[in-house]
């Protein structure tokens, strides 16, 4: 989060207190199976602590503390005495009592309002450390090693807590202590620190239904864990329209979708977003076909069969374009 040039400490604190919106742009939106493949660690966990907690959306700095800093700053500008500056630093410490040790040292050693502005600017541009009490680990970077163990092995109980960093500002996630989350974390190659943001699929467990369905099969080493998902759309130029990993323009809802291979035949219906999903699939070649909602009475093929290949515990996505006259 960039604060730009600041006229004084009072302006900085006003910005901090108002929690302004700074845009966060994510380069890519991934599906659950793709996000799992690219993540270093995927797990569910309950938030035990957030450091520093004052950078939480749900724990704003009280307005009276902001006013206190502003008054102390005005008094310092009027007097410019060591006592007035000491009072200003104490006001900052009172508003932000849970600064890290290094930040507390910087506060204690600050010799000017400019140094205080630089300190709080660095805080705003930093990250929060979220400590999770682990419930279930679905994926770790050493999954290949785990595959060689017994199918009954489970490392969840061996890892009690995990620390994950998230940015302050719009790119960060507003975690809450006591809430349980599904976390997709990536490991920084240089620092080995785990990180997550709104550009990952990290979310509260209560909002992670479709992800958990995939991860249930992914974690089960004894049975197939692949996924085929896709969309039905009336827009043949859908690729030219902006859309994310879970949405497509002009969805065609309620159609019958057939998944077929040499050894199986399954059916589902496209939902209100045109999305369909098949889980628990073995690797191999499949065909996906769209039919009208009243299939098999009406067995007219609307699109397909589209051929796709699925790797071990992999995922594949197929878009089916439906003629507009089928509306």
C-alpha positions as CSV (number, residue, x, y, z in Angstrom):
1,X,0.0,0.0,0.0
2,X,1.6,3.3,-1.1
3,X,0.9,6.4,0.9
4,X,2.8,8.8,-1.3
5,X,4.1,12.1,0.1
6,X,2.6,13.0,3.4
7,X,2.2,16.5,4.7
8,X,2.5,15.3,8.3
9,X,1.9,12.6,10.9
10,X,-1.7,13.8,11.4
11,X,-2.4,13.0,7.7
12,X,-0.9,9.5,8.0
13,X,-3.1,8.7,11.0
14,X,-6.2,10.0,9.3
15,X,-5.4,7.7,6.4
16,X,-4.8,4.7,8.7
17,X,-8.1,5.4,10.6
18,X,-10.2,5.7,7.5
19,X,-9.0,2.4,5.9
20,X,-9.0,3.6,2.3
21,X,-9.6,1.3,-0.6
22,X,-6.4,0.5,-2.6
23,X,-7.0,-1.6,-5.7
24,X,-5.6,-5.1,-5.8
25,X,-5.3,-6.7,-9.2
26,X,-5.0,-10.5,-9.5
27,X,-3.3,-11.7,-12.7
28,X,-5.1,-15.0,-12.9
29,X,-8.1,-16.7,-11.4
30,X,-7.7,-20.5,-11.0
31,X,-10.1,-23.3,-10.3
32,X,-9.9,-25.4,-7.2
33,X,-7.9,-28.2,-8.8
34,X,-5.5,-25.8,-10.5
35,X,-5.0,-23.8,-7.3
36,X,-4.2,-27.0,-5.4
37,X,-1.6,-28.0,-8.0
38,X,0.2,-24.6,-7.8
39,X,0.0,-24.3,-4.0
40,X,2.8,-25.3,-1.7
41,X,0.4,-26.1,1.1
42,X,-3.4,-26.6,1.2
43,X,-5.1,-27.1,4.6
44,X,-8.0,-26.2,6.8
45,X,-7.2,-24.5,10.1
46,X,-8.7,-22.3,12.8
47,X,-7.1,-18.9,13.4
48,X,-5.4,-18.8,16.8
49,X,-3.7,-15.4,16.6
50,X,-3.1,-12.4,14.2
51,X,0.0,-10.3,14.5
52,X,-0.3,-7.4,14.5
53,X,-4.0,-7.4,15.3
54,X,-4.5,-3.6,14.8
55,X,-4.1,-4.1,11.0
56,X,-7.4,-6.1,10.9
57,X,-10.5,-4.8,9.2
58,X,-12.5,-6.0,12.1
59,X,-10.3,-4.4,14.8
60,X,-10.1,-0.7,13.8
61,X,-8.0,1.8,15.7
62,X,-10.5,3.7,17.9
63,X,-11.1,7.2,16.7
64,X,-10.3,8.7,20.1
65,X,-6.7,7.2,19.8
66,X,-6.4,8.8,16.3
67,X,-7.6,12.1,17.7
68,X,-5.1,11.8,20.6
69,X,-2.2,11.3,18.2
70,X,-3.3,14.3,16.1
71,X,-3.6,16.5,19.2
72,X,-0.1,15.3,20.4
73,X,1.3,16.1,17.0
74,X,-0.3,19.6,17.0
75,X,1.2,20.3,20.5
76,X,4.6,19.2,19.3
77,X,4.4,21.5,16.3
78,X,3.5,24.3,18.7
79,X,6.2,23.7,21.2
80,X,8.9,21.5,19.5
81,X,10.3,20.4,22.9
82,X,11.7,17.0,23.9
83,X,8.8,16.5,26.3
84,X,6.2,17.2,23.6
85,X,7.9,14.8,21.2
86,X,8.0,12.1,23.9
87,X,4.2,12.6,24.4
88,X,3.7,12.2,20.7
89,X,5.6,8.9,20.7
90,X,3.7,7.7,23.7
91,X,0.4,8.5,21.9
92,X,1.6,6.4,18.9
93,X,2.6,3.5,21.2
94,X,-0.8,3.7,23.0
95,X,-2.7,3.4,19.7
96,X,-0.5,0.6,18.4
97,X,0.6,-1.4,21.5
98,X,1.3,-4.6,19.6
99,X,4.1,-3.5,17.2
100,X,6.8,-6.1,16.6
101,X,10.0,-5.9,18.6
102,X,11.9,-4.3,15.7
103,X,9.1,-1.7,15.2
104,X,9.0,-1.0,18.9
105,X,12.8,-0.3,18.8
106,X,12.3,2.0,15.8
107,X,9.5,3.9,17.7
108,X,11.7,4.3,20.8
109,X,14.7,5.5,18.7
110,X,12.6,7.9,16.5
111,X,13.9,11.4,16.8
112,X,11.5,13.3,14.5
113,X,7.9,13.2,13.3
114,X,9.3,12.2,9.9
115,X,10.8,9.0,11.5
116,X,7.4,8.2,13.0
117,X,5.8,8.6,9.5
118,X,8.3,6.3,8.0
119,X,7.7,3.7,10.7
120,X,4.0,3.7,10.3
121,X,4.3,3.7,6.5
122,X,6.4,0.6,6.8
123,X,3.8,-1.0,9.0
124,X,1.0,-0.2,6.5
125,X,3.1,-1.7,3.7
126,X,3.9,-4.8,5.6
127,X,2.1,-8.1,6.3
128,X,0.2,-9.9,9.0
129,X,1.2,-13.2,10.5
130,X,-1.8,-15.6,10.9
131,X,-1.3,-18.6,13.2
132,X,-3.6,-21.5,12.4
133,X,-4.4,-24.5,14.5
134,X,-4.3,-27.2,11.8
135,X,-7.3,-29.4,11.2
136,X,-6.6,-31.2,7.9
137,X,-3.7,-31.0,5.4
138,X,-4.8,-31.8,1.9
139,X,-1.5,-31.1,0.0
140,X,2.1,-30.3,0.9
141,X,5.1,-29.8,-1.4
142,X,6.3,-33.2,-0.4
143,X,3.2,-35.0,-1.7
144,X,5.3,-37.2,-3.9
145,X,7.1,-38.6,-0.8
146,X,3.8,-39.0,1.0
147,X,2.5,-41.1,-1.8
148,X,5.2,-43.6,-1.1
149,X,3.9,-44.0,2.5
150,X,1.1,-46.2,3.7
151,X,-2.3,-45.0,2.6
152,X,-3.3,-44.8,6.3
153,X,-0.5,-42.2,7.0
154,X,-1.7,-38.7,7.9
155,X,0.6,-35.9,8.8
156,X,-2.2,-33.7,10.1
157,X,-1.7,-34.7,13.7
158,X,2.1,-34.1,13.5
159,X,1.6,-30.4,12.5
160,X,-0.3,-28.6,15.2
161,X,0.2,-24.9,14.1
162,X,1.2,-23.2,10.9
163,X,2.1,-19.5,10.3
164,X,0.9,-17.9,7.1
165,X,1.5,-14.3,6.0
166,X,-1.1,-12.1,4.3
167,X,-0.6,-8.5,3.1
168,X,-2.2,-5.5,4.7
169,X,-4.6,-3.7,2.4
170,X,-6.9,-4.9,-0.3
171,X,-4.7,-7.8,-1.3
172,X,-4.8,-9.2,2.2
173,X,-7.5,-11.5,3.7
174,X,-9.5,-10.3,6.7
175,X,-8.9,-13.3,8.8
176,X,-10.8,-13.5,12.2
177,X,-9.6,-15.2,15.3
178,X,-11.7,-18.3,16.0
179,X,-12.9,-18.7,12.4
180,X,-11.9,-21.8,10.4
181,X,-10.6,-21.4,6.8
182,X,-9.5,-23.4,3.8
183,X,-6.1,-22.0,3.1
184,X,-4.1,-22.2,-0.2
185,X,-0.5,-21.0,0.6
186,X,2.6,-20.5,-1.5
187,X,6.1,-20.7,-0.2
188,X,8.5,-17.8,-1.0
189,X,11.5,-19.4,-2.7
190,X,14.0,-17.0,-0.9
191,X,12.5,-16.8,2.6
192,X,10.6,-20.1,2.8
193,X,7.7,-18.1,4.3
194,X,4.2,-19.2,3.5
195,X,1.9,-16.5,2.0
196,X,-1.7,-16.2,0.9
197,X,-3.9,-13.4,-0.4
198,X,-7.2,-12.7,-2.1
199,X,-5.6,-13.8,-5.4
200,X,-5.6,-17.4,-4.0
201,X,-8.7,-19.3,-3.3
202,X,-8.3,-19.0,0.5
203,X,-11.7,-18.5,2.1
204,X,-13.8,-19.3,5.2
205,X,-14.6,-23.0,5.5
206,X,-18.4,-22.3,5.2
207,X,-17.8,-20.8,1.8
208,X,-15.5,-23.5,0.4
209,X,-18.1,-26.2,-0.4
210,X,-17.0,-27.0,-4.0
211,X,-13.3,-26.8,-3.1
212,X,-13.8,-29.3,-0.2
213,X,-15.6,-31.7,-2.5
214,X,-12.5,-31.8,-4.8
215,X,-10.0,-31.9,-1.9
216,X,-11.9,-34.8,-0.3
217,X,-11.2,-37.0,-3.4
218,X,-7.7,-35.5,-3.8
219,X,-6.6,-36.5,-0.3
220,X,-8.0,-40.1,-0.6
221,X,-5.0,-42.0,-2.0
222,X,-6.9,-45.3,-2.1
223,X,-9.4,-44.1,-4.7
224,X,-9.4,-42.0,-7.9
225,X,-9.3,-38.3,-7.3
226,X,-9.6,-36.6,-10.6
227,X,-12.1,-33.9,-11.6
228,X,-13.7,-32.9,-14.8
229,X,-15.6,-29.6,-14.8
230,X,-16.8,-27.2,-17.4
231,X,-19.4,-24.7,-18.5
232,X,-22.3,-24.5,-20.8
233,X,-22.8,-21.1,-22.6
234,X,-24.8,-19.6,-25.4
235,X,-21.9,-17.2,-26.2
236,X,-19.7,-18.7,-28.8
237,X,-17.3,-15.8,-28.3
238,X,-17.0,-16.4,-24.6
239,X,-13.2,-16.4,-24.8
240,X,-13.3,-12.7,-25.7
241,X,-15.4,-11.8,-22.6
242,X,-13.9,-11.3,-19.1
243,X,-14.6,-14.1,-16.8
244,X,-13.0,-16.0,-13.9
245,X,-12.4,-19.6,-13.0
246,X,-16.0,-20.2,-11.9
247,X,-18.0,-18.1,-14.3
248,X,-18.6,-17.8,-18.0
249,X,-20.7,-15.3,-20.0
250,X,-24.3,-16.2,-21.0
251,X,-24.5,-19.4,-19.0
252,X,-26.9,-22.2,-20.2
253,X,-28.5,-23.6,-17.1
254,X,-30.3,-26.8,-16.4
255,X,-28.9,-28.8,-19.3
256,X,-28.1,-32.5,-19.0
257,X,-24.3,-33.2,-19.2
258,X,-23.0,-36.7,-20.0
259,X,-19.5,-37.9,-19.1
260,X,-18.5,-41.1,-20.8
261,X,-15.5,-43.3,-21.0
262,X,-14.9,-47.0,-22.0
263,X,-15.7,-48.0,-18.4
264,X,-18.3,-45.5,-17.1
265,X,-21.2,-43.2,-18.0
266,X,-22.3,-40.4,-15.6
267,X,-24.8,-37.5,-15.8
268,X,-25.3,-34.2,-14.1
269,X,-27.0,-30.9,-14.8
270,X,-25.4,-27.5,-15.4
271,X,-26.2,-25.1,-12.6
272,X,-27.4,-21.5,-12.7
273,X,-23.9,-20.3,-13.7
274,X,-23.7,-23.0,-16.4
275,X,-21.1,-24.9,-14.3
276,X,-21.0,-28.7,-14.2
277,X,-18.6,-31.0,-12.2
278,X,-17.7,-34.7,-12.0
279,X,-15.4,-35.8,-9.2
280,X,-13.6,-39.0,-8.1
281,X,-12.4,-39.9,-11.6
282,X,-9.6,-42.2,-12.6
283,X,-7.0,-41.0,-15.2
284,X,-7.8,-41.7,-18.8
285,X,-9.8,-40.4,-21.8
286,X,-13.3,-39.1,-21.5
287,X,-16.1,-37.6,-23.6
288,X,-18.4,-34.7,-22.5
289,X,-21.7,-34.1,-24.2
290,X,-24.5,-31.6,-23.6
291,X,-28.2,-32.6,-24.0
292,X,-31.5,-30.8,-23.4
293,X,-32.8,-30.8,-19.8
294,X,-35.4,-33.5,-20.6
295,X,-32.9,-36.1,-21.7
296,X,-33.3,-39.0,-22.4
297,X,-36.8,-38.2,-23.8
298,X,-35.0,-35.7,-26.0
299,X,-31.7,-37.1,-26.9
300,X,-30.6,-34.3,-29.2
301,X,-26.9,-33.4,-28.9
302,X,-26.5,-29.7,-28.2
303,X,-22.7,-29.8,-28.2
304,X,-20.1,-32.6,-28.2
305,X,-18.9,-35.1,-27.7
306,X,-15.8,-33.2,-26.6
307,X,-12.8,-35.4,-25.9
308,X,-10.6,-34.7,-22.9
309,X,-7.7,-36.5,-21.1
310,X,-7.3,-36.6,-17.3
311,X,-4.1,-37.3,-15.5
312,X,-3.7,-38.9,-12.1
313,X,-5.5,-36.8,-9.5
314,X,-5.6,-34.1,-12.2
315,X,-8.3,-31.8,-13.5
316,X,-9.7,-30.8,-16.8
317,X,-12.1,-28.1,-17.9
318,X,-14.3,-28.2,-21.0
319,X,-16.6,-25.4,-22.3
320,X,-19.7,-26.5,-24.2
321,X,-21.2,-23.9,-26.6
322,X,-25.0,-24.3,-26.9
323,X,-27.0,-23.0,-29.9
324,X,-29.1,-20.0,-29.0
325,X,-32.2,-21.6,-30.4
326,X,-31.9,-24.2,-27.6
327,X,-32.9,-21.5,-25.0
